[in-house]
Amino acid sequence: MRFISISIDDNAVFSFKKISEVYGYMLRGSGEESKYSKWKESMSEQDFEKPIPEYAEFIKMFPLGDSEPVCPIIETKQEKSYKHHKIDTLVVKAENIKNEIGLGEQHVFDVEDEPYDLTDNYDKYLIWANWGIYSAVKKLSDDERDSLYNSSGDDLLVKIASISGCLILCGTIIDDGYDPWQVCDDIDGNLEYTISALQDENCPMNEEYGEPYVNVFYIHEFDMEKEYENAEIKSRMLSELPNIIMKYLHNSTDILAYIAAPINDNLRDEEMISFYEKNGFKEQGESRFLYKCIEH
């Protein structure tokens, strides 16, 4: 069997028609031109304009003979997955605040009015954040790696994950004479549930057994792009989260919390729960509420 290797760039557009021309060229002088002609006649114009399929499927579309068939192999140069290149550097970027209740997205005031009193405004106790996590998916030179630190290397990056959530400043809330549970209950159901669970008996914020003067980061979403899904990389991101919070929100984190939503109303997402438990989180009973105390 004779092989030909055809490389395709990320930006190249190769149609069936183009490959058929290559196939015809390979058969010239082989005495098998008639085979190619018959095959070409059996194809419609629409078939010729189809994008290239995966090479394994593509091979089946050529009429292979019993003697010495010609077998084209399609090779792509695309490197868009950790399977092709080891991800060794991650870049975190703050993105637009994304939350279900719209807190913190904008501040509106009238120039003719006096600044209004923020004393009883709960926004200052809840810091919403959204980060995109990017990676270079090719091996970088030293200069290219240096460019990641000043944003000039953004064209080398692809987004592989995102994290969003809210930092709850429980100690500050208590110092100002408020109850963390009440503040969260007034703002968001998931935040209320988070504080309520952490205040239960034998939990970290229980007044009798634990320490209520803490900062809690509620993880609302933590997702990787399917193309880059990798438990090891995701675990490394999770371990870096307290540092990300300190850098962007200027506060330390004492507890990370996550509510593992069910796959449907009746089925627990055991795979998701297992992932967090392997990363040091503890589930409170069978509640799907998971938390991890951060050592300082």
C-alpha positions, 0 to 999 in steps of 0.5 A: 500500500502506498501512502501520501501525507497531507497536512492541513493548517488551522486556517486552511479550507480543504474540500473533498474536491481538492483531495480528489484532485490529489487522489487523481494525481497519485493514480496517474501512470498507475493504470488505475485512472479508470477507477478514479474516473468511475469514483468521481462520477459517482460523487455529486457536486455537493459531495465535492464541496463538503469539508474534510472529514476525519481521516479515518472516515475519509479513507473509506471513501476512496475505492481501494483496490486489491493490488496496491491501493492508494491510501491518503492520510490526513494530518492536522496541525491543529494544537487546541487541546491538552492532548496535543500539548502539555498545559504548563502555564495558566493566565487568569484574567478578571472579566465582567462581573457575572451574577444572577442578581446584577449586583456591582455591575454599575453604580448610578448617581445624580450629580445634583444629589448628595452622596447617599448613605452606604451604612446600611448597604449590603453590597460592601460585604459581598464581592462578586467576581468572574475570572477567565483562565487561559493557557498557551497551547503551544510550547512557548519561547522565553520571550513569548512566556515573558510577554504573558506577564504584560498582556502583550502575549494575549494572541498566544492564549486560548480560554480553557476555563472560567470561575465565578463566585462571591466573597462574603466578608463575614467578619466585617458584617459582624463587626458592623452589627449585622448577621451574615446569614441575614445579609445573605438571605436578603441578597441571594438564595445560594449565599443564604444556603452557604452561610446557613450550612456553615453555621450548622453544628460541627461546621466551621462557622458554628458559634459554639464549635467554630469561628464566625469571623471568617471570609467565605468564597462561594463558588458559583460556577467552575467550568472547563471548556470540554475540549480541555477538560482535565481533572489534574489541571482543574485541581491545580486551578482550584488550589490556586483559587485563594491566591487569585482571590487575594490578588484581585479582591484584596482579601484572604479566604478562610473557607471555599464553598460549593453547592454541587447541583443535581444532574436532575431533580433526583440524581446526585452528581457523584462525579462532581462531588468526588472531584471536590472531595479529592481536592480536600472538600468535605460534604455536609451529610448528603446535602451536596454542600461542600466546603474546604477550610484554607490553612494560612 
